[in-house]
Amino acid sequence: MIYFFSGTGNSYYAAQKLARLTGDKCVNIASIFKGTVSSVSGKSDVTGFVFPVYFSGLPEIVKRFASHPEIRSHLGSYVYCVITCGAEMAAADKKLENALGREIDFSIKLRMPDNYVIAYEPSDPETAKERIREADAKLDKIAEVINQRGRYRNTNFKKDFLTAVMYPFYNLFRTTLLFRADNNCVGCGKCESVCPDKVITIKNGKPVWTKPRCQHCTACINRCPQKAIQFGVGTGKRGRYYIMNISGNSDKED
């Protein structure tokens, strides 16, 4: 079984391809929490996790999921993780190990297009396409390692230090207080439907963020058809990124 979490499609894309190459099935962690997926049967002897790195650590929803006693008790004998990132995954795999309560057999980073529009400009279409092509080639090799039950870990002090310094800021910065919909909003409800936390509710034709924190997956900002969702004042001048708009893949996330 492959469990994935994805806001703008990078980890979804990787999980889908790994499932095809390894003969496994994948399921969206957010769909499990939303209750739209109760169970999916995949390989019982292998458990994979595919997710993005947030502040050099785990998305909160991944940590919560991996820490659940039922997930811990049903892990396969071979556990791996593929961590999507713009640059480095730091020690996010160690954070996953802590949540799971066991060592991971194989962990590796997969560089994908930048998408955290809250902090910086996402990858332009040409750069994004090139990174996806490079990721495709790397996924072929990753799948070979998984099929052979290969083992690989790349740990060092620098990665541990980066996570130790950066990850504490995640809980602070994942506030919803600066989210808003501008005048381009048409009340379509896309942001509400893609939010993994069920934080967004449409009221009087506009989205309202009903909880103080969310994952900061940027699904609402990047997947809004009108580019109407903003965070503070910086995102209005930045582009948007969603992998299905770049890759031409017709698949849609749950």
C-alpha positions as CSV (number, residue, x, y, z in Angstrom):
1,M,0.0,0.0,0.0
2,I,1.1,3.5,-0.8
3,Y,-0.2,6.4,1.3
4,F,0.3,9.9,-0.1
5,F,-0.5,13.4,0.8
6,S,-0.5,16.2,-1.8
7,G,-1.7,19.8,-2.1
8,T,-0.7,20.7,-5.7
9,G,-0.3,17.3,-7.2
10,N,3.5,16.6,-7.0
11,S,3.3,13.8,-4.5
12,Y,0.0,12.5,-6.0
13,Y,1.8,12.3,-9.4
14,A,4.7,10.4,-7.8
15,A,2.5,8.0,-5.9
16,Q,0.4,7.2,-8.9
17,K,3.5,6.4,-11.0
18,L,5.1,4.3,-8.3
19,A,1.8,2.4,-7.9
20,R,1.9,1.5,-11.6
21,L,5.6,0.5,-11.6
22,T,5.4,-1.6,-8.5
23,G,2.0,-3.2,-9.0
24,D,0.6,-1.6,-5.9
25,K,-2.3,0.8,-5.0
26,C,-2.2,4.2,-3.5
27,V,-4.7,6.1,-1.4
28,N,-4.9,9.8,-0.4
29,I,-4.3,10.3,3.3
30,A,-6.6,13.3,3.3
31,S,-9.4,11.2,1.8
32,I,-9.1,8.8,4.7
33,F,-9.4,11.7,7.2
34,K,-12.3,13.2,5.3
35,G,-14.1,9.8,5.4
36,T,-14.5,9.6,1.6
37,V,-12.2,6.5,1.5
38,S,-12.6,3.8,4.2
39,S,-10.2,1.1,2.9
40,V,-8.1,0.3,-0.1
41,S,-6.4,-3.0,-0.6
42,G,-2.8,-2.9,-1.7
43,K,0.3,-5.0,-1.1
44,S,0.3,-6.0,2.5
45,D,4.1,-6.7,2.8
46,V,5.1,-3.2,1.5
47,T,4.1,0.2,2.9
48,G,5.1,3.3,1.1
49,F,4.6,7.0,2.0
50,V,4.8,9.8,-0.5
51,F,4.5,13.4,0.7
52,P,6.1,16.8,0.4
53,V,8.6,18.2,2.9
54,Y,7.2,21.2,5.0
55,F,9.7,23.4,6.8
56,S,12.2,20.5,6.6
57,G,9.8,18.1,8.3
58,L,6.4,16.4,8.0
59,P,3.1,17.9,7.0
60,E,1.0,17.7,10.2
61,I,-1.6,15.4,8.6
62,V,1.1,12.9,7.7
63,K,2.5,12.9,11.2
64,R,-0.9,12.4,12.7
65,F,-1.7,9.6,10.2
66,A,1.6,7.8,10.7
67,S,1.3,8.0,14.5
68,H,-2.2,6.3,14.5
69,P,-2.0,3.0,16.3
70,E,-4.0,1.2,13.5
71,I,-1.5,2.4,10.8
72,R,1.5,1.4,13.0
73,S,0.1,-2.0,13.5
74,H,-0.5,-2.7,9.8
75,L,2.8,-1.7,8.4
76,G,4.4,-4.0,5.9
77,S,7.7,-5.7,6.6
78,Y,9.3,-3.3,4.1
79,V,8.6,0.4,4.6
80,Y,9.8,3.2,2.3
81,C,9.2,6.9,1.8
82,V,9.6,9.2,-1.2
83,I,9.7,12.9,-0.2
84,T,9.0,15.5,-2.8
85,C,10.7,18.8,-2.4
86,G,12.0,21.8,-4.3
87,A,15.6,21.4,-2.9
88,E,16.2,19.3,0.2
89,M,14.1,16.9,2.3
90,A,16.4,17.4,5.3
91,A,15.6,14.9,8.1
92,A,11.9,14.6,7.2
93,D,12.4,10.8,7.0
94,K,13.5,10.7,10.6
95,K,10.4,12.6,11.6
96,L,8.4,9.9,9.8
97,E,10.3,7.2,11.6
98,N,9.5,8.8,14.9
99,A,5.8,8.9,14.0
100,L,5.8,5.3,12.9
101,G,7.8,4.0,15.8
102,R,10.1,2.0,13.5
103,E,13.0,2.4,11.1
104,I,12.4,3.0,7.4
105,D,14.1,0.7,5.0
106,F,14.4,3.1,2.1
107,S,14.0,6.8,1.9
108,I,14.8,9.2,-0.9
109,K,14.0,12.8,-2.0
110,L,12.3,13.5,-5.3
111,R,12.9,17.0,-6.6
112,M,9.7,18.5,-8.1
113,P,8.5,22.0,-9.2
114,D,8.4,24.7,-6.5
115,N,4.8,25.4,-5.4
116,Y,4.8,27.3,-2.0
117,V,3.3,30.5,-3.5
118,I,2.9,31.9,0.0
119,A,6.6,32.4,0.3
120,Y,8.0,32.6,-3.3
121,E,7.2,32.4,-7.0
122,P,6.3,28.9,-8.1
123,S,8.3,27.3,-10.9
124,D,7.4,28.6,-14.4
125,P,5.9,26.1,-16.8
126,E,9.1,25.3,-18.7
127,T,11.1,24.8,-15.5
128,A,8.3,22.7,-14.1
129,K,8.1,20.5,-17.2
130,E,11.9,19.9,-17.0
131,R,11.7,18.9,-13.3
132,I,8.8,16.6,-14.0
133,R,10.8,14.9,-16.8
134,E,13.7,14.5,-14.4
135,A,11.4,13.2,-11.7
136,D,9.9,10.6,-14.2
137,A,13.4,9.2,-14.9
138,K,14.2,9.1,-11.2
139,L,10.9,7.4,-10.3
140,D,11.8,4.6,-12.7
141,K,14.9,3.9,-10.7
142,I,13.2,4.3,-7.4
143,A,10.6,1.7,-8.4
144,E,13.4,-0.7,-9.3
145,V,14.9,-0.4,-5.8
146,I,11.5,-0.9,-4.2
147,N,10.7,-3.9,-6.3
148,Q,14.0,-5.4,-5.2
149,R,13.4,-4.4,-1.6
150,G,16.5,-2.3,-1.6
151,R,17.7,-0.3,1.3
152,Y,19.1,3.2,1.3
153,R,19.3,6.1,3.7
154,N,21.3,9.3,3.4
155,T,21.6,10.9,6.8
156,N,24.0,13.5,8.1
157,F,24.4,16.2,10.7
158,K,23.5,19.0,8.2
159,K,20.1,17.5,7.5
160,D,19.4,16.9,11.2
161,F,20.4,20.4,12.0
162,L,18.2,21.9,9.3
163,T,15.1,20.1,10.5
164,A,15.9,20.9,14.1
165,V,16.1,24.6,13.3
166,M,13.3,24.9,10.7
167,Y,10.5,22.5,11.7
168,P,9.5,24.3,14.9
169,F,8.4,27.3,12.7
170,Y,5.9,25.2,10.8
171,N,3.2,25.3,13.5
172,L,3.7,29.0,13.8
173,F,3.5,29.8,10.1
174,R,0.6,27.5,9.2
175,T,-1.9,30.1,10.3
176,T,-5.1,30.7,8.3
177,L,-5.5,34.3,9.5
178,L,-4.0,35.8,6.3
179,F,-6.1,33.8,3.8
180,R,-8.7,35.7,1.9
181,A,-10.6,35.7,-1.4
182,D,-10.3,38.8,-3.5
183,N,-12.9,40.3,-5.9
184,N,-12.2,37.7,-8.6
185,C,-13.9,35.0,-6.4
186,V,-17.1,33.6,-8.0
187,G,-18.0,31.3,-5.1
188,C,-17.4,28.1,-7.1
189,G,-16.4,26.1,-4.0
190,K,-13.2,24.6,-5.4
191,C,-11.2,25.8,-2.4
192,E,-13.6,24.1,-0.1
193,S,-13.6,20.8,-1.9
194,V,-9.8,20.5,-2.2
195,C,-8.9,21.5,1.4
196,P,-7.6,18.4,3.2
197,D,-8.4,19.9,6.6
198,K,-12.0,20.8,5.9
199,V,-11.1,24.3,7.1
200,I,-12.9,26.2,4.3
201,T,-16.6,26.8,4.2
202,I,-18.5,28.9,1.6
203,K,-20.6,31.5,3.2
204,N,-22.6,34.1,1.3
205,G,-20.7,33.2,-1.8
206,K,-17.2,33.5,-0.4
207,P,-14.8,31.2,1.3
208,V,-14.3,31.5,5.1
209,W,-11.4,29.8,6.9
210,T,-13.0,28.4,10.0
211,K,-10.0,27.1,12.0
212,P,-6.8,29.0,13.1
213,R,-4.4,26.6,11.4
214,C,-4.3,24.4,8.3
215,Q,-1.6,22.2,6.5
216,H,-0.5,25.2,4.3
217,C,-0.6,22.8,1.4
218,T,-1.6,25.7,-0.8
219,A,-4.2,23.7,-2.6
220,C,-6.8,26.4,-2.2
221,I,-4.5,29.1,-3.6
222,N,-2.9,27.1,-6.4
223,R,-6.0,25.3,-7.6
224,C,-8.5,28.2,-7.6
225,P,-9.7,28.6,-11.2
226,Q,-10.0,32.4,-10.8
227,K,-6.7,32.8,-8.9
228,A,-8.8,34.6,-6.3
229,I,-7.3,33.1,-3.1
230,Q,-4.6,35.2,-1.5
231,F,-2.4,35.0,1.5
232,G,-1.4,38.4,2.8
233,V,-0.2,40.8,0.2
234,G,2.5,38.9,-1.6
235,T,0.6,36.2,-3.5
236,G,-1.4,38.5,-5.7
237,K,1.6,39.2,-7.9
238,R,2.8,35.5,-8.0
239,G,1.9,32.8,-10.4
240,R,0.1,29.5,-9.6
241,Y,1.1,25.9,-9.9
242,Y,-0.9,22.6,-10.2
243,I,0.8,19.7,-11.8
244,M,-2.2,18.5,-13.8
245,N,-2.1,21.9,-15.6
246,I,1.6,21.3,-16.5
247,S,1.9,17.5,-17.1
248,G,-1.3,17.1,-19.2
249,N,-2.2,14.2,-17.0
250,S,-6.0,13.8,-16.9
251,D,-6.1,12.1,-13.5
252,K,-7.5,14.1,-10.7
253,E,-6.8,13.9,-7.0
254,D,-9.4,12.6,-4.6
